[in-house]
């Protein structure tokens, strides 16, 4: 039986790696949430042996990416009422 490309664990693992590298190049915790979602789908395909169609995989990826983004936003954001301020210039 021929397995569709989107059901391959290595494809999702590669996507997680590429998104992680993009996060390093353009920091802001945007791509890191997507990387976490892709990595979670990779683990689900590899360890659990999940065999579903592309729409379900994309839905799982979207939900897990959103959850990862919300967790990172809560962990890494400024506390309520705080503002980011700089007391010195980068060129000093």
N, C-alpha and C positions, 0 to 999 in steps of 0.2 A: 504494500500500500504506500502510495506516495504522499508524504506529509507536506502541506503547504508551507511556503517560506515563512509566513508570519507566525507559524506555530513552532518554529525552531527557537530553542532557548538561547543559542549563541547570537542570534539576531538582536534579541532584546538586551542581552549582555553587552553587545557592541554599541547599541544605542545608548545604554547607560554610561558606558565609557566615554563616548563622544560628547554626550551632554555634560558629563563631569568635567571634561577638558574645556568645553565652552564656558562653564561656570568659572574656571580659573582665569580664562582670558577676559571674561566680561562679568566681574563679580556683582552680586546684587541678590543672591539667593533666588534667582528666577529659574535658571536651568537645573539647579540642584534638586528642586522638587520634582521636575520631570525625570531626572536621572534616578532618583529614589523610586519613582513609580515604575520606570523601565526595569530597574534591578529587581523590584518585587515581582513583576511579571516573569522575569527570567527565572527567579527562584521557584515560582509557582509552576512554571513549565518543566523545570528540571527536577525538582524534588518531589512535587506532588503528582506530576504527570498529567497536568491539566490539558484536556483536549477539547477546546471549544473553537467556535468560529471567530473570524476577525472582528465583527461588531462587539462581541462579548469581551474579547481581549482588549479592544480599545476602550470600552467602558470601564473595565477593571483598571487599566492604565490611567484613565482620567480621574477616577475616584481616588486611587492611591496617590497620584501626583498632587491632587488637591489637598488630601489629608497631610501629606508630607510638607506642602507649602504652608498650610495653616500652622502646623507644629513648629516649623522653623520661624515663621513670623512671630509666633508667641515667644519662642526662646530667644531670638536674636534682636527683636525690636526694642526700641527705647521704652522705658516704663511710662505709664500714663502721666502726663504733665511735664515730662522732661523734654528738653530741646537739645539738639546737637549744637555744640558751640566749639569754636576753635580759639585757643588762647595764644597761639603763635602761628607765624607764617611758615609754610613749607620751605621757603627759600632762606630762612634764618639759619 
